[in-house]
Amino acid sequence: MGIMQNIAPLTSRALLSLEGADVVSFLQNLITCEIENLEIGAASFGALLTPQGKILFDFFVVREANGFILDVDQEHRDPLARRLTFYKLRADVQITNDERTVFVGWPNSNSQPPQGFIDPRNQNLGWRFYGEKLETNSDETDWHQNRIASGIPQSGSDFELGSLFPHDALMDQFEHCGIDFSKGCYVGQEVVSRMQHRGTARNRFVIVSSIEPFPEDLVGTSLTADDKRVGTMGSSIGSTGLALVRLDRTGSALEAKMPIMVGEISVQPSIPAFATFGWPQ
């Protein structure tokens, strides 16, 4: 018997459609991922950055026959549309809302609908599909539990927009990298390229686990070791969560066998299995 396929609607996500004669060059020169060579039906993960290199919006980019679909946090759809319109100037690009529902299926590609695509961030996240209806057997909380256990941070859940560099949010670590380091210019590129070439990413999301379940609404709570701040909690479900930590401080605390605390709860940080970075020596 195969592993049961979980299928859930993600009501926290919304879609934007981008079409027009200039849409490819418009997006290619604006966002972090490579989209010129994206085949119809294929997807990438990317972000629109501030000129200082911080994540302004993050989203999936899916190539369709007439243009692209951007899959973004529901609360970020209208602000993203306004920002894209600001950059559009005279370019022939039409930006409209797409009201299809976002569905996800995991842990593998069994039962993937014909128009679905594999999540480009990590194979544990299964597939995504945009449609009117799909038979479901799970909910959004189940999906986030899988995402958190896989070590994948997400804006709106784990961090606020405008606060982090792509490296902090592990975008350079995704299976199909959310940043193309060989493409031409895009907004914020210089800062991100410098971080990559100098290896200066000091803050990273890691998985944190505890013996007891985490209370709700811990997002933004400090992680401390010896009463000194070493990081900040992201989202959590049950006894597993994500936290943005200073790698050097957290690594030193672990080496010294110092308790790392979130309030009164002791946590054990671990680097996600897919990550290529480690605790600094």
Secondary structure, 3 states (H helix, E strand, C coil): CCCCCEEEECCCEEEEEEECCCHHHHHHCCCCCCCCCCCCCCEEEEEEECCCCCEEEEEEEEEECCEEEEEEEHHHHHHHHHHHHHHHCCCCCEEEEECCEEEEEECCCCCCCCCCEECCCCHHHCEEEEECCCCCCCCHHHHHHHHHHHCCCCECCCECCCCCCCCCCCCCCCCCCCCCCCCCCCCCHHHHHHHHHHCCCCEEEEEEECCCCCCCCCCCCEEEECCEEEEEEEEEECCEEEEEEEHHHHHHHHHCCCCEEECCEEEEEECCCCCCCCCCC
